[in-house]
Amino acid sequence: VTQGYTPDAIVVMGSLESQQLLFSLDDTFFGMLDAVDKPTWILSEAGRDTGLLDPKFSDVWDRIEGTIIANPGSPVYDDFALRLRTAYGLEADEHPFADKAYDATWLLALAYGAAADPRSVSGPEVAAALKKTATGTAFSPGQDLATALDALAGDGVNYEGASGSVDFDPATGDVQSPISRWTIDTSAVDPEFATQEVVFTPGE
C-alpha cells in the first residue's frame, strides 16, 4: 500500500488464530482506503469457523469468501445431519469436516470388514479394498452391511456417503468432489455462513 499497490484479493490458508492476525493487519494497512478499494479475503473451508462470526470481525464480513466441498443435498446427508444434531447438538453445516470424517470411518470399516481376517489386515490390503469403493453394488450408510462386505470382497461397492460420492483418484488418492463458494450473510439479525454456487465440478 505504501508503494501505491493494493491487492484485489488475499488468500489465507490457516486456522482462525492466524486469520485474527491477518484481519488486524487489514485495518493497519487498508484502513485508510474506501470500502470498494479494500481487498477481498479468500479462505479455505478450514476458515469457515464459527469464531469468524464474532462481531470483532464485522469490518471484513462483506469482504470474505471461501471454498468448501459442496453439500450433496442427499437423503444420506440429511440423515447424517439429523443424527449429528440429535447425538451431539451440532449443526452439520457449521462443521464442514464432520460428514467427511463420518464417511472416512465407514470406508475404513468396510475395508477392514471385507478382509479375510480383519484382525491381521495390513495397510496395503486396506488400500486395495478402498480402491474398490467407487464402482459396483451401490451402498450407503444404513443399508445392509453384510451385503456390502460380500460385494466389496468381490467386484466392489459404489459408496455414496454423507459427503456425496467418495471416488478416490487412483493416481493421487484424493477424492474428486465439487467445490462451492461460501460467504457470510449479514442480512439477518445474526450473521451466518451462506453456501453459494458450485464453482468447480470434477471432469468439467
N, C-alpha and C positions, 0 to 999 in steps of 0.2 A: 504494500500500500504506500509506503514511504517513497517508493520508486515509481509511483503512478500506475501500478498494476494491481487489479483486484480480480481474483479468480471468479469464474461463474459458479463453480461448484467445488466442494471439498469432500473427498471420500474418507470416511472414518472406519477403520477396521479395529474394533476393540470393544472392551466392556463399557458399561455405563460410567465406571470410575474414570476411564481415560477420556470419555466424552465430556465429563464435567470440566476437565481442564481445558479441552478444546473450545467448549462453549464459553468459558470465561475469556478465552482469547478472542472470541467473536466480538465481545464488547470492547476489548482493548484495541484491536486492530481495525474493526469495521464499524465501531460505534458512531463515528462521525459521518458515515455515509447515509444517504437516503435509503429507505427500506427496499426500493426497487433495485438498488445497486449492490445490496449485500448478497453474499454468495449463498447458494443452497448447500445444506449439509446432507450428504448421501450416506446412509448407514446400512449395515448388513442386518440380517434377521436377528443376530445377537443384540443389536442395538435397540430392538423393539422391546424394551424393558419398561415395565410399568413405572419405574422410577423416573422415566423421561417425562411423565405426565405431571410431575411436580411443578407447581406454579413458578418456581425459580428458573425454569427453562422456557417460560412463556414467550420471551422475546424471540425465540428461534423456532417455535412450533410451526409457524406458517412457512418456514424455510427448511423443513426437514422432510425427507422422503427416503425410502429404503427398498430393499428387495427381500422377498420371502418366498419360500416354496408355496405354490398355490394350494389353497384348500380344495380338495376334490369335490366337496359338497355331496358326498355319497351317504347312503344309509349306514355304511360301516363307520364313517367319520361321525355321524350323528349319534350312533350307539356308543362310540368311544367317548365323545364329549359328555354324554349323559352319565356314563359310568364314572368319568373323572370328576364331574360335578357332585355326584351322589356320594362317592367314596371319600373325596378329599376337599370338596368345596371349592374347586378350582375351575376356571373357565378355560376351555381349550384354546380359544383364540388369543388369550393372554399369555399362553405358554407354547410358543410355536415349535418347540422341540419335543413336546410330550408325545404327539402322535407318532413321530419318527422313532422315539425310544420304545414305544408300545410295539410298533412293527418289528423293530430290531429284536426285541425279546421273543416275539412269535416266530420269527425266522430262525433264530438260534435254536428254539425249542424244536422246530420242525427238523432242522439239520441234525440235531443230536438224536431225536426220536427215530429218524429214518436209518440210523446206523445199525449194523448187525448187533453190536454190543455198545450201547451208549456209555457204559461205564469206562470204556477204554478208547473211545473215539479220539482220533488225532486231529490236529489243526487242518492238515490237507484234506482229510475226509469231510470236515465241516465245510471247508471252502468248496469242495466238489459238490456237496449237497446244495449249497447256496446258489451255485450256478444253475441248478435245475429248478429254480423257483420262479422262472419267467414264462415258461410255456408248459402246457399240459392241462391237467384237470383243474378247473377253477376252484380256488379255495379262499375263504375269508374267515377272520376270527369269529368264532361262534358256530361255525359249521362242524361237521363230523370230523374229528381229528384223526381217528383210526383210518378212515378212507384216504385222507390227505397223506398220511405217513406211508400207506401202501403205494399210493401214486408216486410219491417222491422217491421211493425205493426203486420204482420202475422208470417211466418216461419223464416224470416230473410233475410239478403243480404250477399253476399260474396264480401267484399270490396277489390278491387285491386287498390292501390293508386300509387302516385309518388314514394314512397319508397318501393313498392312491396306489397306482401300480408300482410295485417295487421291482424294477427291472435293472439289474446290475450291468454296467458296461463291462464286457468280457476283457477289455484291454486295461482299463483303469480301476475297475471295482466300484466306480462311482454309480450312484443311482440317477437315472435320467428322469428329471422332474420338471414340470412347467414352473416358471417363476413369475410372481406377481409383484406389483409395486404397492407400497403402503405409504400412508401419510398420517398426520394427526388431525382429526376432525375437531375443530373448535366451535362448531355451530351450536352445540348443546351446552347445557349448564356446566357439565364436567367434560373436559377433553377426553377423547378416546381414539384408539387406533382404528384406522379405516383401510381395508384392503381394496385396492383399485384394480385396474385391468391387468390381464396377463401380458407380460412384456417379452417372454421367451417360452417357446414350446419346442421340445426336443424333436429333431427331424425336420423342422421347418426353417 
